[in-house]
């Protein structure tokens, strides 16, 4: 169990992972929301630290993660991806998280989204 007091927090990697994965007293929908919040915080940190525009920082991250992640992407590929990510216009990007309100048989959950969910009373 992770005890996180209300208010602004600064997480290290271990605590962020525990926060994102926690299942204690919440639903999978809540966990999904926490995962998206953790990824958004990581993205904001990477952008504010100008990691995506620094080949030296990308190389350092690549070397640290290379023992933990299996990929066929080369360091050169990572530079190209980081360059595109740094230039990506996020103004027209929207994200949605499914929640329990989407489980009323056939229902529109978010603009343009449609989800069919089974009758919750049956399980």
Secondary structure by P-SEA (a helix, b strand, c coil): cccccccbbbbcaaaaaaaaaccccccaaaaaaaaaaaaaaaaaaaaaacccccaaaaaaaaaaacccccccccaaaaaaaaaaaaacccccbbbbbbccccccccccccccbbbbbcccccc
